[in-house]
Amino acid sequence: LTLSELRASLAKRFKADRTCPMTTGIFAAIVAGAVSEDIARRRKPRWPIWRLVRDDGTLNPNWPLSGRYRAALLREEGVRVTRTSVAWKALPVETTKQRPSGRVAK
């Protein structure tokens, strides 16, 4: 899920024309910090924040969770991830992917 896709989903859900990219990024970083604390306390993460990537597919290197850790979690979920000279990057996947429940995700 890219930040732009998240913003579009939030705007649609709350019947808004658009959402602020800066505010969305700030709150995503806050959620990443909360998930980092969950993991540090050996709790199950409350939100799958590792699935959120920048629009170009890179994992934000400034978040509390390391890019390497998020890349490992994405790989466990079947996402192809590569390391560039600057950051980790999730490679594009098919537009529809079969979920374990049998439903199709879009």
C-alpha distances in whole Angstrom, upper triangle without the diagonal:
4,7,8,6,7,10,11,10,13,15,16,16,18,20,20,20,17,16,17,15,17,17,13,13,16,15,12,15,17,15,14,18,19,17,19,22,21,21,24,26,25,24,21,17,17,13,11,10,9,6,5,6,8,9,11,9,11,11,13,16,18,16,19,17,18,16,18,17,13,14,16,14,11,15,16,13,14,11,14,14,17,18,19,22,20,17,15,13,10,12,11,11,12,11,13,13,16,15,18,19,20,18,15,12,10
4,5,5,6,9,10,11,12,14,15,16,18,20,19,18,15,14,14,12,14,15,11,11,14,14,11,14,17,15,15,18,19,18,20,23,23,23,25,28,27,26,23,19,19,15,13,11,11,8,6,5,5,5,8,7,9,10,11,15,16,15,18,17,18,15,18,18,14,15,18,16,14,17,19,16,17,14,15,15,17,18,18,21,18,16,14,12,10,12,11,12,14,13,15,16,19,19,22,23,23,21,19,15,13
4,5,5,6,9,10,10,12,14,15,16,18,16,16,13,11,11,8,10,11,8,8,11,11,9,11,14,13,13,17,18,17,19,22,22,23,25,27,27,26,23,20,19,15,14,11,12,10,7,6,6,6,10,10,11,11,11,14,15,14,17,17,18,16,19,19,16,17,20,18,16,19,21,19,20,17,18,17,19,20,20,22,19,16,16,14,13,15,15,16,18,16,18,19,22,22,24,25,26,24,21,18,16
4,5,5,6,9,10,10,12,14,15,16,14,13,10,9,10,8,11,12,9,10,14,14,12,15,17,17,17,20,22,21,23,26,26,26,29,31,31,29,27,23,22,18,17,15,15,13,10,9,8,6,10,11,13,14,14,18,18,17,21,20,22,20,23,23,19,20,23,21,19,22,24,21,22,19,20,20,21,22,22,24,21,19,18,16,15,16,15,16,18,16,18,20,23,22,26,26,27,24,21,18,15
4,5,5,6,9,10,11,12,14,15,14,14,11,11,13,11,14,15,11,12,16,15,13,16,18,17,17,21,22,21,23,26,25,26,29,30,30,28,25,22,20,17,15,14,15,12,9,10,10,8,12,12,14,15,16,19,20,19,22,21,22,20,23,23,19,19,22,20,18,21,22,19,20,17,19,19,21,23,23,26,23,21,19,17,15,16,14,15,15,13,15,16,19,19,22,23,23,20,18,14,11
4,5,5,6,9,10,10,12,14,13,14,11,9,11,10,13,12,8,10,13,12,10,14,15,14,15,18,18,18,20,23,22,23,26,28,27,25,23,19,17,14,13,11,13,11,8,10,10,10,14,13,15,15,15,19,19,17,20,19,21,20,22,22,18,19,22,19,17,21,22,19,20,18,20,20,22,24,24,26,24,21,20,18,16,18,16,17,18,16,17,18,20,19,22,23,23,21,19,15,13
4,5,5,6,9,10,11,12,10,10,7,6,8,7,11,10,7,10,12,12,11,14,16,15,16,19,20,20,22,25,25,26,28,30,30,28,26,22,20,17,16,14,16,14,11,12,12,11,15,15,17,17,16,20,20,18,21,21,23,22,25,24,21,22,25,23,21,24,26,23,24,22,24,23,25,26,26,28,25,23,22,20,19,20,19,20,21,18,20,21,24,23,26,26,27,24,22,18,16
4,5,5,6,9,10,10,9,9,7,7,10,10,14,14,11,13,16,15,15,18,19,18,20,23,23,23,26,28,28,29,31,33,33,30,28,24,22,19,18,17,19,16,14,14,14,12,16,17,19,19,19,23,23,22,25,24,26,24,27,27,23,24,27,25,22,26,27,24,25,22,24,24,26,28,28,30,27,25,24,22,20,21,19,19,20,17,18,20,23,22,26,25,26,22,20,17,14
4,5,5,6,9,10,10,11,9,9,13,13,16,15,12,14,17,15,14,18,19,17,19,22,22,21,24,26,26,27,30,31,31,28,25,22,20,16,16,15,18,15,13,15,15,14,18,18,20,20,20,24,24,22,24,24,26,24,27,26,22,24,26,23,21,24,25,22,23,21,24,24,27,28,29,31,29,26,25,22,20,21,19,19,19,16,17,19,21,20,23,22,23,19,18,14,12
4,5,5,6,8,8,10,8,7,10,11,14,12,10,13,15,13,13,16,17,15,18,21,20,20,23,25,25,26,29,30,30,27,25,22,19,16,17,15,18,16,14,16,16,16,20,20,21,21,20,24,23,21,23,23,26,25,28,27,23,25,27,24,23,26,27,24,26,24,26,26,29,30,30,32,29,27,26,24,22,24,22,22,23,20,21,22,24,22,25,25,26,22,21,18,16
4,6,5,6,5,6,5,6,10,11,14,13,11,15,16,15,15,19,20,19,21,24,23,24,27,28,28,30,32,33,34,31,29,25,23,20,20,19,21,19,17,18,18,17,21,21,23,23,22,26,25,24,26,26,29,28,31,30,26,28,30,28,26,29,30,27,28,26,29,29,31,32,32,34,31,29,28,26,25,26,24,24,24,21,22,24,26,25,28,27,28,25,23,20,18
4,6,5,6,8,8,10,13,15,18,17,14,18,20,18,18,22,22,21,23,26,25,26,29,30,30,31,34,35,35,32,29,26,23,21,21,20,23,20,18,20,20,19,22,22,25,25,25,28,28,26,29,28,31,29,32,31,27,29,31,28,26,30,30,27,28,26,29,29,32,33,33,36,33,31,30,27,25,26,24,24,23,20,20,22,24,24,27,25,26,22,21,18,16
4,6,8,11,11,11,15,16,19,17,14,18,19,17,17,21,21,19,22,25,24,24,27,28,27,29,32,33,33,29,27,24,21,18,19,19,22,20,18,20,21,20,24,24,26,25,25,28,28,26,28,28,30,29,32,30,27,29,31,27,26,29,29,26,28,26,29,30,32,34,34,37,34,31,30,28,26,27,25,25,24,21,21,23,24,23,25,24,25,21,20,18,16
4,6,9,10,10,13,16,18,15,14,18,19,17,18,21,21,20,23,25,24,25,28,29,28,31,33,33,34,31,28,25,22,20,21,21,24,22,20,22,22,22,26,26,27,27,26,29,28,26,28,29,31,31,34,32,29,31,33,30,28,32,32,29,31,29,32,32,35,36,36,38,35,33,32,30,28,30,28,28,28,24,25,26,28,26,29,27,28,25,24,21,20
4,7,9,10,14,17,19,17,16,20,21,19,20,24,24,23,26,28,27,28,31,32,32,34,37,37,37,34,32,29,26,23,24,24,26,24,22,24,23,22,26,27,29,28,28,31,31,29,31,31,34,33,36,35,31,33,35,32,31,34,34,31,33,31,34,34,36,37,38,40,37,34,34,32,30,31,29,29,28,25,25,27,29,28,31,29,30,26,25,22,20
4,5,7,11,14,16,15,14,18,19,18,19,22,22,22,25,27,27,28,30,32,32,34,36,37,37,35,32,29,26,24,25,23,26,24,21,23,22,21,24,25,27,27,26,30,29,27,30,30,33,32,35,34,31,32,35,32,30,34,35,32,33,31,33,33,35,36,36,38,35,33,32,30,29,30,28,29,28,25,26,28,30,29,32,31,32,28,27,24,22
4,7,10,13,16,15,15,18,20,19,20,23,24,24,26,28,29,29,32,34,34,35,38,39,39,37,35,31,29,26,26,24,27,25,22,22,21,20,23,25,26,27,26,29,29,28,31,31,33,32,35,35,31,33,35,33,31,34,35,32,33,31,33,33,35,35,35,37,34,32,32,30,28,29,27,28,28,25,26,29,31,30,34,33,33,29,28,25,22
4,7,9,12,12,11,14,16,16,17,20,21,21,23,25,26,26,29,31,31,32,35,36,37,34,32,28,26,23,23,21,24,22,19,19,18,16,20,21,23,23,22,26,25,24,27,28,30,28,32,31,28,29,32,30,28,31,33,30,31,28,30,30,31,32,31,33,30,28,28,26,25,27,25,26,26,23,25,27,30,29,32,32,32,29,27,23,21
4,6,9,8,7,11,12,12,13,16,17,17,19,22,22,23,25,27,28,29,31,33,33,31,29,26,23,20,21,19,21,20,16,17,16,15,19,20,21,21,19,23,22,21,24,25,27,26,29,29,25,27,30,28,26,30,31,28,30,27,29,28,30,30,30,31,28,26,26,25,24,26,24,25,26,24,25,27,29,29,31,31,32,29,27,23,21
4,6,5,6,9,10,11,12,14,16,17,18,20,21,23,24,26,27,29,30,32,33,31,30,26,24,21,21,19,21,20,16,17,15,15,18,20,20,20,18,21,19,19,22,23,25,24,28,28,25,26,30,28,26,30,31,29,30,28,29,28,29,29,28,29,26,24,25,24,24,26,25,26,28,25,27,29,31,31,33,33,34,31,29,26,24
4,6,5,6,9,10,10,12,14,15,16,18,20,21,22,24,26,27,28,30,31,30,28,24,23,20,20,17,18,17,14,13,11,11,15,16,16,16,14,17,16,16,19,20,22,21,25,25,22,23,26,25,23,27,29,27,28,25,26,24,25,25,24,26,22,21,21,20,20,22,22,24,25,23,26,27,30,29,32,32,33,30,28,25,22
4,5,5,6,9,10,11,12,14,15,17,19,20,21,23,25,26,27,29,30,29,28,24,23,20,20,17,19,19,15,15,13,14,16,18,17,16,14,16,14,14,17,19,21,21,24,24,22,24,27,26,24,28,30,28,29,26,27,26,26,26,25,25,22,20,21,21,22,24,24,26,28,27,29,30,32,31,34,35,36,33,31,27,25
4,5,5,6,8,10,11,12,14,15,17,18,20,21,23,24,26,27,29,27,26,22,21,18,19,16,18,18,15,16,14,16,19,19,19,18,15,18,16,15,17,19,21,21,25,25,22,24,27,25,25,28,30,28,30,27,28,27,28,27,27,28,24,22,23,23,23,26,25,27,29,27,29,30,32,31,33,33,35,32,30,27,25
4,5,5,6,9,10,11,12,14,15,16,18,20,21,22,24,26,27,25,24,20,18,15,16,13,15,15,11,12,12,13,16,17,16,15,13,16,15,14,16,17,20,19,23,22,19,21,24,22,21,25,26,24,26,23,25,24,25,25,25,26,23,21,21,20,20,23,22,24,25,24,25,26,28,27,29,30,31,28,27,23,22
4,6,5,6,9,10,10,12,14,15,16,19,20,21,22,24,26,24,23,19,18,15,15,12,14,14,10,11,10,12,15,15,14,12,10,13,11,10,13,15,17,16,20,20,17,19,22,21,20,23,25,23,25,22,23,22,23,22,22,23,19,17,18,18,18,21,21,23,25,24,26,26,29,27,30,30,32,29,28,24,23
4,5,5,6,9,10,11,13,14,15,17,19,20,21,23,25,23,23,19,18,16,16,13,15,16,13,14,13,15,18,18,17,15,12,14,11,10,12,15,17,17,21,20,18,21,23,22,22,25,27,25,27,25,26,24,25,24,24,25,21,19,20,20,21,24,25,26,28,27,29,29,31,30,32,32,34,32,30,27,26
4,5,5,6,8,10,11,12,14,15,17,18,20,21,23,21,20,16,15,13,14,11,14,15,12,14,14,16,19,19,18,16,13,16,13,11,13,14,17,18,21,20,18,21,23,21,21,25,25,24,26,24,26,24,26,25,26,27,23,21,21,21,21,24,25,26,28,26,27,27,29,27,29,30,32,29,28,25,24
4,5,5,6,9,10,11,12,14,15,16,18,20,21,19,18,14,13,11,11,8,10,11,8,10,11,14,16,15,15,12,10,13,11,9,11,12,14,15,18,17,14,17,19,17,17,21,22,20,23,20,22,20,22,22,23,24,21,18,18,18,17,21,21,22,24,23,24,24,26,24,26,27,29,27,26,22,21
4,5,5,6,9,10,10,12,14,15,16,18,20,19,18,14,14,12,13,9,11,13,10,11,12,15,17,16,15,12,9,11,8,6,8,9,12,13,16,15,13,17,19,17,18,21,22,21,24,21,23,21,22,21,22,22,19,17,17,18,18,22,23,24,27,26,27,27,29,27,28,30,32,30,29,25,25
4,5,5,6,9,10,11,13,14,15,17,19,17,17,14,13,12,13,10,13,15,13,15,16,19,21,20,18,15,13,14,11,9,9,11,14,16,19,17,16,19,21,19,20,23,24,23,26,24,26,24,25,24,25,26,23,20,20,21,21,25,26,27,29,28,29,29,30,28,29,30,32,31,30,26,26
4,5,5,6,9,10,11,12,14,15,17,15,14,10,9,8,10,7,10,12,11,13,15,18,21,19,18,15,13,15,13,10,10,10,14,15,18,16,14,17,19,16,17,21,21,20,23,21,24,22,24,24,25,26,23,20,19,20,20,23,24,25,27,26,26,26,27,24,26,26,29,27,27,23,23
4,5,5,6,9,10,11,12,14,15,14,13,10,10,8,9,6,8,11,10,12,14,17,19,17,15,12,10,12,10,6,6,7,10,11,14,12,10,14,16,14,15,18,19,18,21,19,21,19,21,20,22,23,20,17,16,17,17,21,22,23,26,25,26,25,26,24,25,26,29,27,27,23,24
4,5,5,6,9,10,10,12,14,14,14,11,11,11,12,10,11,14,13,15,17,20,22,20,18,15,13,13,11,7,5,7,11,13,16,14,13,17,18,16,18,21,21,21,24,23,24,22,23,23,24,25,21,19,19,20,21,24,26,27,29,29,30,29,30,27,28,29,32,31,30,27,27
4,5,5,6,9,10,11,12,11,11,8,8,9,11,10,12,15,15,17,19,22,24,22,21,17,16,16,14,11,9,10,13,16,18,15,14,18,19,17,19,22,21,21,24,23,25,24,26,25,27,28,25,22,21,22,22,26,27,28,30,29,30,28,29,26,27,28,31,29,29,26,27
4,5,5,6,9,10,10,9,9,5,6,7,8,7,9,12,13,15,18,21,23,20,19,15,15,15,14,11,9,8,12,14,15,12,11,15,15,13,15,18,18,18,21,20,22,21,23,23,25,26,23,20,19,20,20,23,25,25,27,27,27,25,26,23,24,25,28,27,27,24,25
4,5,5,6,9,10,10,10,8,10,10,11,10,10,14,14,16,19,22,23,21,19,15,14,14,13,9,6,6,9,12,13,11,11,14,15,13,16,18,18,19,22,21,23,20,22,21,23,24,22,19,18,20,20,24,26,26,29,29,29,27,28,26,26,28,30,30,30,27,28
4,5,5,6,9,8,10,9,10,12,13,13,14,17,18,20,22,26,27,24,22,19,18,17,16,12,9,9,13,16,17,14,14,18,18,16,19,22,21,22,25,24,26,24,26,25,27,28,25,22,22,24,24,27,29,29,32,32,32,30,31,28,28,29,32,32,32,29,30
4,5,5,6,5,6,6,8,10,12,12,13,16,17,20,23,26,28,25,23,20,19,19,18,14,12,11,14,17,17,14,14,18,17,15,18,20,19,20,23,23,25,24,26,26,28,29,27,24,22,24,24,27,29,28,31,31,30,28,29,26,25,26,29,29,30,27,29
4,5,5,6,7,6,10,11,12,12,12,16,17,19,22,26,27,24,22,18,18,18,17,14,11,9,12,14,14,11,12,15,14,13,16,18,17,18,21,21,23,21,23,23,26,27,25,22,20,22,22,25,27,27,30,30,30,27,28,25,24,26,29,29,29,27,29
4,5,8,10,10,13,14,15,15,15,19,20,22,24,28,29,26,24,20,19,18,18,15,11,10,12,16,16,13,14,18,17,16,19,21,20,21,24,24,26,24,25,24,27,28,26,23,22,24,24,28,30,30,33,34,33,31,31,29,28,30,33,33,33,31,32
4,5,9,10,12,15,16,17,17,21,22,24,27,31,32,29,27,23,23,22,21,18,14,14,16,19,19,16,17,20,19,18,21,23,21,23,26,26,28,27,28,28,30,31,29,26,25,27,27,31,32,32,35,35,35,32,32,29,28,30,33,33,34,31,33
4,7,9,12,14,15,16,17,20,21,24,27,30,31,28,26,23,23,22,22,19,16,14,16,19,18,15,16,19,17,15,19,21,19,20,23,24,26,25,27,27,30,31,29,26,24,26,26,29,31,30,33,33,33,30,30,27,25,27,30,31,31,29,32
4,6,9,12,13,15,16,18,20,23,26,29,30,27,26,23,23,23,22,19,16,15,17,19,19,16,16,19,18,15,19,21,18,19,23,24,26,25,28,28,31,32,30,27,25,26,25,29,30,29,31,32,31,28,28,25,23,24,28,28,29,27,29
4,6,9,10,12,13,15,18,21,24,27,28,25,24,21,22,22,22,18,16,14,17,19,18,15,15,18,16,13,16,18,16,16,20,21,23,23,26,26,29,31,29,26,23,24,23,26,27,26,28,28,27,25,24,21,20,21,24,24,25,23,26
4,6,7,9,10,12,14,17,21,23,25,22,21,18,18,19,19,15,13,12,15,16,17,13,12,16,15,12,14,17,15,15,19,19,22,21,24,24,27,29,26,23,21,22,20,24,25,24,26,26,25,23,23,20,20,21,24,24,24,22,23
4,7,9,11,13,14,18,21,23,25,23,22,19,19,21,20,16,15,14,17,18,19,16,15,18,18,14,16,19,18,17,20,20,23,23,26,26,29,31,28,25,23,23,22,25,25,25,26,26,25,23,23,20,20,20,24,23,23,21,22
4,6,9,9,10,14,17,20,22,19,19,16,16,18,18,14,14,13,16,16,18,15,13,16,16,13,14,17,16,15,18,18,21,20,23,24,26,28,26,22,20,20,19,22,22,21,23,22,22,20,21,18,18,19,22,21,21,18,19
4,5,6,8,11,15,17,19,16,16,13,14,17,17,14,14,12,14,14,15,12,10,12,13,9,10,13,13,11,14,14,17,16,19,21,23,25,23,19,17,17,15,18,18,18,20,19,19,17,18,15,16,18,20,19,19,16,17
4,5,6,9,12,15,17,14,14,11,11,13,14,10,11,9,12,12,14,12,9,12,13,10,10,14,14,13,16,14,17,16,18,19,21,23,20,17,15,15,14,17,18,18,20,20,20,19,20,18,20,21,23,22,21,18,18
4,5,8,11,14,15,12,11,8,10,12,13,10,11,8,10,9,10,9,5,8,9,7,7,11,11,11,13,11,13,12,15,15,18,20,18,14,12,12,11,14,15,16,18,19,19,18,19,18,19,21,23,22,21,17,18
4,6,10,12,13,10,11,9,11,14,15,13,14,12,13,11,13,12,8,9,11,9,7,11,11,9,11,9,12,12,15,16,18,21,19,15,13,11,9,12,13,13,15,15,16,14,16,15,17,18,20,19,17,14,14
4,7,9,11,9,9,8,9,12,13,11,13,12,13,12,14,13,10,11,14,12,10,14,15,13,15,12,14,13,16,17,18,20,18,14,13,11,10,13,13,14,16,16,17,17,19,18,20,21,23,21,19,16,15
4,6,8,5,6,5,7,10,12,11,14,13,13,11,13,14,10,11,14,13,11,14,16,14,15,12,13,11,13,14,15,17,15,11,10,8,8,11,11,13,16,16,18,17,20,20,22,24,25,23,21,17,16
4,5,5,5,6,7,10,12,12,15,15,15,12,15,16,13,13,17,16,14,17,19,18,18,15,15,13,14,15,14,16,14,11,11,9,9,12,12,15,17,17,19,20,23,23,25,27,28,26,23,20,18
4,5,7,10,10,14,15,16,19,18,18,16,19,20,16,16,19,19,16,19,21,19,19,16,16,15,16,16,16,18,16,13,13,10,10,11,11,14,16,15,18,19,23,23,26,27,28,25,22,19,17
4,6,9,11,13,16,16,20,19,18,15,17,19,16,15,19,19,16,18,21,19,19,15,14,13,13,13,12,15,13,11,11,8,9,9,9,13,16,16,19,20,23,24,27,29,29,27,24,21,18
4,7,9,12,15,15,18,16,16,12,14,16,13,11,15,15,12,14,17,16,15,11,11,9,10,11,11,14,13,10,8,5,5,7,8,11,14,14,17,17,21,21,24,26,26,24,22,18,17
4,6,8,11,12,15,14,13,9,12,14,11,10,14,14,12,14,17,17,16,13,12,9,9,9,9,11,9,6,6,4,6,9,11,14,17,18,20,20,23,23,26,28,29,27,25,21,20
4,6,9,9,12,10,9,6,9,10,8,8,12,12,11,13,16,15,16,13,13,10,10,10,11,13,10,7,6,6,7,11,13,15,19,19,21,21,23,23,25,27,28,27,25,21,21
4,6,6,10,9,9,7,11,12,10,11,14,15,14,16,19,18,19,16,16,13,14,13,13,14,10,8,8,9,11,14,16,19,22,22,24,24,26,26,27,30,31,29,27,24,23
4,6,8,8,7,6,9,11,10,11,14,15,15,17,20,20,21,18,18,14,14,12,12,12,9,7,8,10,13,16,19,21,25,25,27,27,29,28,30,32,34,32,31,27,27
4,7,8,8,9,12,13,12,14,17,17,18,20,22,22,24,21,21,18,18,16,16,15,12,10,12,14,16,20,22,24,27,28,30,29,31,30,32,34,35,34,32,29,28
4,5,7,8,12,11,10,13,15,15,16,19,20,20,22,20,20,17,18,17,17,18,14,12,13,14,16,20,21,23,26,26,28,27,29,28,29,31,33,31,30,27,26
4,6,9,12,11,11,14,15,15,16,19,20,21,23,21,22,19,20,18,19,20,17,14,15,17,18,22,24,25,29,29,30,29,30,28,29,31,33,32,31,28,28
4,6,8,7,7,10,11,11,13,15,16,17,19,18,19,16,17,16,18,19,16,13,12,15,16,19,22,23,26,27,27,26,27,25,26,28,30,30,29,26,26
4,5,5,6,9,10,11,13,14,16,17,19,17,17,14,14,13,15,15,13,10,10,13,14,18,21,22,26,27,28,26,28,26,27,29,31,31,30,27,27
4,5,5,6,9,10,10,12,14,15,16,14,14,11,11,9,11,13,11,7,6,9,11,14,17,19,22,24,25,24,26,24,26,28,30,29,28,25,25
4,6,5,6,9,10,10,12,14,15,14,13,10,10,9,12,13,12,9,7,10,12,15,18,19,23,25,26,24,25,24,25,28,30,29,28,26,26
4,5,5,6,9,10,11,13,15,13,14,12,13,12,15,17,16,12,10,12,13,16,19,20,23,25,25,23,24,23,23,26,28,28,27,24,25
4,5,5,6,9,10,11,13,11,12,10,12,12,15,17,15,11,9,10,10,14,16,17,20,21,22,20,21,20,21,23,25,25,24,21,22
4,5,5,6,9,10,11,9,9,6,8,9,12,15,14,10,7,8,8,11,14,15,18,20,21,19,20,20,20,23,25,25,23,21,21
4,5,5,6,9,10,9,10,8,10,11,15,17,17,14,10,12,11,14,16,16,19,21,22,19,20,19,19,22,24,24,24,21,23
4,5,5,7,9,9,11,10,13,14,18,20,19,16,12,13,11,14,16,16,18,20,20,17,18,16,16,19,21,21,21,19,20
4,5,5,7,5,8,7,11,13,16,19,18,14,11,10,8,11,12,12,15,16,16,14,16,14,15,18,20,20,18,16,17
4,5,5,5,6,7,10,12,16,19,19,15,12,11,9,11,13,12,15,17,17,15,16,15,16,19,20,21,19,18,19
4,5,7,9,10,14,16,19,22,22,19,15,15,13,14,16,14,17,19,18,15,15,14,13,17,18,19,19,17,19
4,6,9,11,14,17,20,24,23,19,16,15,12,13,14,12,14,15,14,11,12,10,11,14,15,16,15,14,16
4,6,9,13,16,19,22,22,19,15,14,11,11,12,9,11,14,13,10,11,11,12,15,16,16,15,14,16
4,6,10,13,16,19,19,16,12,10,7,7,8,7,10,12,13,11,13,13,14,18,18,18,16,14,15
4,7,11,13,17,17,14,11,9,6,5,8,8,11,14,15,13,16,16,18,21,21,21,19,17,17
4,7,10,13,14,11,7,6,4,6,9,10,14,16,18,16,19,19,21,24,24,24,22,20,20
4,7,10,11,9,6,5,7,7,11,13,17,19,21,20,22,23,24,28,28,28,25,23,23
4,7,8,6,4,6,9,10,14,16,20,22,24,23,26,26,27,31,31,31,29,26,26
4,5,5,6,7,10,11,15,18,21,23,26,25,28,28,30,33,34,33,31,28,27
4,6,8,10,14,15,18,21,25,27,29,29,32,32,34,37,37,37,34,31,31
4,7,9,13,15,18,21,25,26,29,28,31,31,33,36,37,36,33,30,29
4,6,10,12,16,18,22,24,26,25,28,28,29,32,33,32,30,27,26
4,7,10,13,15,19,21,23,22,24,24,26,29,30,29,27,24,23
4,6,9,12,16,17,20,19,22,22,24,27,27,26,24,21,20
4,7,9,12,14,16,15,18,18,21,23,24,23,20,18,17
4,6,10,12,15,14,17,18,21,24,23,23,20,17,16
4,7,9,11,12,15,17,20,22,22,20,17,15,13
4,6,8,8,12,14,16,19,18,17,14,12,11
4,5,6,10,13,16,18,16,15,11,10,9
4,7,10,12,16,17,16,14,10,8,6
4,7,9,13,14,12,10,6,6,5
4,6,10,11,10,9,6,6,7
4,7,8,6,6,5,6,9
4,5,5,6,6,7,10
4,5,7,9,10,14
4,6,9,10,14
4,7,9,13
4,6,10
4,7
4
